[in-house]
């Protein structure tokens, strides 16, 4: 069982929460906590080797917490996800392999693409693919069709595995802090389109990738994971893109592992990540 709690901080919270766990005869095998002193915000992740009735436990814990507390008891062990794609295959392929060998921490319910080029790889892995073209339709119509497929699956999260369309505020609002994106640069540098061309023209010596939750501010949602690698003057823009795709795959995989194992807390536009 996993318990995730965040609230205003006060003295004695860890003792009070662990005492409730003990009285419920729950053996704690992992406890990670953090206090943001600037925000006076308390975060704790507790993992136990046995389980109890989650509603009753939450009610007991809530009695000792400040009124603004957020509590999640016994999150679903394996998440359900929908993946959205355009044409690039590298992140999707990694997700499908992990899904196939049950190392993803989630099950892929379906893949939705605004181009049909990635249907074949989904067919090879036996994962449903839905082609929803953006051509000749309004943004509202496109997103309505996509949402119909998503909502039919009732996923915990939506993964943008190189989905190259900007989502509307209404779409994002329908899935708050449930849309995970991989961005092809080390944010906040080179936000928006063509980051590798921007990096090449700027003559950078590091390139990277960022996975973050999607908000209405383009490429500015809470960051989950980042990584960089060195490059030099010999790299062309194409070389940077090839190297960057490898980082994108790695960073997205790491971010998904953290989110699916309930190790990421979000507060305002920042995250607390217990790795």
C-alpha positions in Angstrom: 0.0 0.0 0.0 1.1 3.5 -0.7 0.0 6.7 1.0 0.7 10.1 -0.5 0.0 13.2 1.7 0.7 16.9 1.3 -0.4 19.8 3.6 0.8 22.8 5.5 3.6 21.9 7.8 3.5 21.7 11.6 5.5 20.0 14.3 4.6 16.4 14.9 3.0 15.5 11.6 5.3 12.5 10.9 4.8 11.1 14.4 1.0 11.5 14.2 0.8 9.9 10.8 3.1 7.0 11.6 1.2 6.5 14.9 -2.0 6.0 13.0 -0.3 3.6 10.6 1.0 1.6 13.7 -2.5 1.4 15.2 -3.8 0.1 11.9 -1.1 -2.6 12.1 0.6 -1.4 8.9 4.3 -2.1 8.7 6.1 0.8 7.1 8.8 -0.3 4.7 9.6 3.1 3.1 9.0 6.6 4.3 10.2 9.7 2.4 9.3 13.2 3.5 10.1 16.8 2.6 9.3 20.2 3.9 9.4 23.3 1.6 10.2 25.9 4.2 9.5 28.8 1.8 5.9 27.6 1.2 5.6 25.9 4.6 4.5 22.8 2.7 4.8 19.2 4.0 5.1 16.2 1.7 5.3 12.5 2.7 5.2 9.2 0.8 4.7 6.1 2.9 4.8 2.5 1.6 3.7 -0.4 3.7 4.1 -4.2 3.2 0.5 -4.9 4.1 -2.9 -3.2 3.4 -6.0 -2.0 5.2 -9.3 -0.4 4.3 -8.2 2.8 2.6 -11.3 5.0 3.3 -11.2 4.4 7.0 -7.4 5.0 7.1 -7.8 8.3 5.2 -10.5 9.4 7.6 -8.2 8.8 10.6 -5.2 10.5 9.0 -7.3 13.5 8.0 -8.2 14.1 11.6 -4.5 15.0 12.4 -3.8 17.1 9.3 -4.4 20.7 8.5 -7.6 21.5 6.6 -5.9 21.9 3.2 -4.4 18.4 3.2 -4.4 16.3 0.0 -4.4 12.5 0.7 -4.2 9.5 -1.7 -4.4 6.1 -0.1 -3.5 2.9 -2.0 -3.3 4.4 -5.5 -3.9 1.9 -8.3 -0.8 -0.4 -8.4 -0.8 -0.4 -12.2 -1.9 2.7 -14.1 -3.9 2.9 -17.3 -2.6 5.2 -20.0 -3.5 6.5 -23.4 -0.6 7.5 -25.7 -0.9 10.3 -28.3 1.6 10.5 -31.2 2.2 12.2 -34.5 5.0 10.7 -36.7 8.1 10.2 -34.6 8.4 6.6 -33.3 11.2 6.5 -30.8 9.3 7.4 -27.6 6.3 5.3 -28.6 8.5 2.3 -29.4 10.1 2.4 -26.0 6.7 2.6 -24.3 5.3 -0.4 -26.3 8.3 -2.6 -25.5 8.0 -1.8 -21.8 4.3 -2.4 -22.0 4.9 -5.8 -23.8 7.3 -7.0 -21.1 5.3 -5.5 -18.2 8.0 -3.1 -17.0 6.1 0.1 -17.8 4.2 0.2 -14.5 1.1 0.8 -16.6 -1.0 -0.7 -19.4 -1.4 1.1 -22.7 -5.1 1.2 -23.4 -4.7 2.7 -26.9 -2.6 5.0 -29.1 -4.1 8.0 -30.8 -2.4 9.6 -33.8 -3.1 12.5 -36.0 -1.2 10.7 -38.7 -1.5 7.0 -39.5 2.2 6.3 -39.9 2.6 4.6 -36.5 -0.3 2.3 -36.8 1.9 -0.6 -38.0 4.1 -0.7 -34.9 1.0 -0.6 -32.7 -0.5 -3.5 -34.7 2.7 -5.5 -34.1 2.3 -5.1 -30.4 -1.4 -5.7 -30.4 -2.3 -2.2 -29.1 -5.3 -0.5 -30.5 -4.5 2.5 -32.7 -7.0 5.3 -33.5 -6.2 7.6 -36.4 -7.8 11.0 -35.9 -6.8 13.3 -38.7 -6.3 17.0 -38.1 -6.7 17.9 -41.7 -9.9 19.6 -42.8 -11.4 19.8 -39.4 -11.5 22.5 -36.7 -9.4 22.3 -33.5 -12.6 21.7 -31.5 -13.7 18.8 -33.7 -10.3 17.2 -33.6 -10.0 17.4 -29.8 -13.6 16.2 -29.4 -12.8 13.1 -31.4 -9.6 12.5 -29.5 -11.4 13.0 -26.1 -14.0 10.4 -27.2 -11.3 7.7 -27.5 -9.6 8.8 -24.3 -12.7 8.9 -22.2 -13.8 5.4 -23.4 -10.5 4.1 -21.9 -10.9 5.9 -18.5 -7.1 6.3 -18.2 -5.1 7.6 -15.2 -2.7 9.5 -17.5 -2.3 10.7 -21.1 1.2 10.5 -22.5 2.2 12.8 -25.3 4.9 10.7 -27.0 5.9 13.4 -29.5 2.4 14.6 -30.2 3.1 17.7 -32.2 -0.1 19.7 -31.8 -0.8 22.4 -29.2 -3.7 21.4 -27.0 -6.5 23.9 -26.1 -7.1 25.1 -22.6 -10.4 23.2 -22.6 -8.7 19.9 -23.4 -6.0 20.5 -20.7 -8.6 21.4 -18.2 -10.4 18.1 -18.7 -7.4 16.2 -17.5 -5.6 18.4 -14.9 -2.1 17.2 -14.1 -2.8 14.0 -16.0 -1.2 14.9 -19.3 2.6 14.1 -19.5 4.7 15.6 -22.3 8.2 15.0 -23.5 9.8 18.2 -24.8 12.8 18.2 -27.0 15.0 20.6 -25.1 16.3 21.4 -21.6 13.5 23.8 -20.6 13.2 26.7 -20.2 15.8 27.0 -23.0 14.6 26.6 -26.6 10.9 26.3 -25.9 8.5 25.9 -28.8 9.3 24.5 -32.2 12.6 23.4 -33.8 14.7 23.4 -30.6 17.6 21.5 -32.2 17.9 24.0 -34.9 17.8 26.8 -32.3 20.5 25.0 -30.3 22.7 24.5 -33.4 22.4 28.1 -34.4 23.2 29.2 -30.8 26.3 26.9 -30.7 25.4 25.3 -27.4 27.6 22.7 -25.7 24.8 20.9 -24.0 21.5 19.6 -25.3 18.8 17.9 -23.3 15.1 16.9 -22.9 12.4 17.7 -20.3 9.3 15.7 -19.3 6.6 17.8 -17.6 2.9 17.9 -16.9 1.0 19.9 -19.4 -0.7 23.2 -18.5 -2.1 26.1 -20.5 1.3 27.8 -20.6 3.2 26.2 -23.5 6.1 24.1 -22.3 5.9 25.6 -18.8 4.1 22.9 -16.7 5.6 21.3 -13.6 8.8 19.5 -14.5 9.1 15.8 -13.7 12.5 14.8 -15.1 15.3 16.3 -17.2 18.6 15.2 -18.7 21.5 16.7 -20.7 24.4 15.4 -22.8 27.5 17.3 -24.1 27.8 18.2 -27.8 30.5 20.1 -29.7 31.2 22.1 -32.8 31.3 19.0 -35.0 27.6 18.3 -34.4 25.3 19.2 -37.2 21.6 20.1 -36.4 20.8 16.5 -37.6 23.4 15.0 -35.3 21.9 17.0 -32.4 18.4 15.8 -33.3 19.5 12.1 -33.4 21.3 12.4 -30.0 18.3 14.3 -28.6 15.9 11.6 -29.6 17.9 9.2 -27.4 17.6 11.6 -24.5 13.9 12.1 -25.1 13.3 8.4 -24.8 15.3 8.1 -21.6 13.8 11.1 -19.9 10.2 10.2 -20.8 10.8 6.6 -19.5 12.2 7.9 -16.2 9.4 10.4 -15.8 6.7 7.7 -16.4 8.4 5.4 -13.9 8.3 8.1 -11.3 4.7 9.1 -11.9 3.4 5.5 -12.2 5.0 4.5 -8.9 3.4 7.5 -7.2 6.6 9.4 -6.5 5.7 12.8 -7.8 3.9 15.5 -5.9 2.7 18.7 -7.6 2.2 22.0 -5.9 1.5 25.1 -8.0 4.0 24.9 -10.8 6.7 22.8 -9.1 7.2 19.1 -8.3 8.6 17.2 -5.3 10.0 13.9 -6.6 11.0 11.0 -4.3 13.2 8.9 -6.4 
